[in-house]
Amino acid sequence: MCYTSVVDALAALADPVRRELVALLAQGEVPAGELAQRFPVSRPAVSRHLRVLREAGLVRSRTDGRRRLYALDPRPLREMDEWLEPYRDLWAQRLDALDTEIARGRRARKSGDPA
């Protein structure tokens, strides 16, 4: 796993349009024109977003006649998942503690005790 590639993938996914493109491409290969039609931005803007995703290794493209087809490359997402693995227990513990505190607050409100 390369730390730089994880950072590149995270940076690419920081934009909501790019996250939506990745979500669409997770369903399968899609022509560039069809992708562009799904967004309220210009075709050149979608093309720039796709270029960022391609440079981060998240997307690959191929030509089929006159069409350019895009597909998700899941490898950087797997690397990101591996990089995040050590932090999952930390977050799970904190979310469990938050759940406990929320439950205590609910019980206190129901019994009329001041929180």
N, C-alpha and C positions, 0 to 999 in steps of 0.2 A: 504494500500500500504506500502510495506517495502522498505525503502531507500537502504538497503543492497542488496536486490534482484535486484533492478534497476541497481546498480553499478556492480553487478556480470554479469547481462545480457549485459550491455554496454562493460564491459571488454571482455566478450566472443565474442562479435560482432566486436571487434577491428581488428580482423584478416580477411583479404579478403577471404580466403578459407572458413572460418566459415560463413561469410556473404553469400557466394555463396551456401553453404550447406543449410542454412536457406531458401534462395530463392527457391532452388529445392524442399525442403520439404514443402514449402507453397503450392505447387501444389498437394500434397498428399503423402501418405505413399510410401516409396521407400526402396528396399532391400539394405543392406550394400554393397554388391558386385557391384551393379549397381552404387551406389554413388561413390565408389572407382574408377570405370572405367572412370568417368568423369573428373578426376583430374590428373595432371601430377606429382603427388607425390605418394609415396608408400602407399599400403594398411594400414600398421601400422600407417603412418602419418595421413591418413584420420580417422582411428579409434581413434587416440588421439584427433583430432579435434572434433569428435562426442562425445567423453567423456567430453570434456570441455563444449560443448553445453548442454549435458545431466546434468552435475553438476550445470550449471547455470539455469536449468529448462526450457530451450528453446526447448529441443528435448526429446521425450520419445521413448523407444524401446520396442518391443515385439518379442517373438520367434514364428515362424510359421514353424513347422517341423525343418529342418536344417537351415532355413534362419532366419536372424535377420532383422526385419523391423523397419525403423525409420520414425517418424512423427513429425511434428512441434507441439509444445504446445504453443498456442498464449498467454497464461496468462501473462508471463513476458513482452511480447511486449505491452499488454494492460496497464500493470502497468507503463511501460516506457512512454507510450503515456499520461497517466494521470499525471505523474511527469513532463513531458514537457509542458503540457497545459498552465501553467501560463506564459511561455516564448514565446508562439506563437505570442501574440499581439506585444511584444517587437520586434521580428524579422520581423513581417509584417510591422510595422512602419518604421523600418530601410530599409527594401527592397523597400518600397514605396518611401522613400527619395532618395535611390540610383537610382531608376527608373526615378525620377524627374530630378536628376542631369545628368543622361545619356541623357535624352531628351533635356535638355538645351544645353549640349555639341554638340549634333547633329544639333540643330537649329543654334548654333553659327557657326559651320563649314559650313553649307549651306549658311548662310548670309555673310560669309567671315569675321565675327568679330573674333578678337583674343580671345581665351578661357581663 
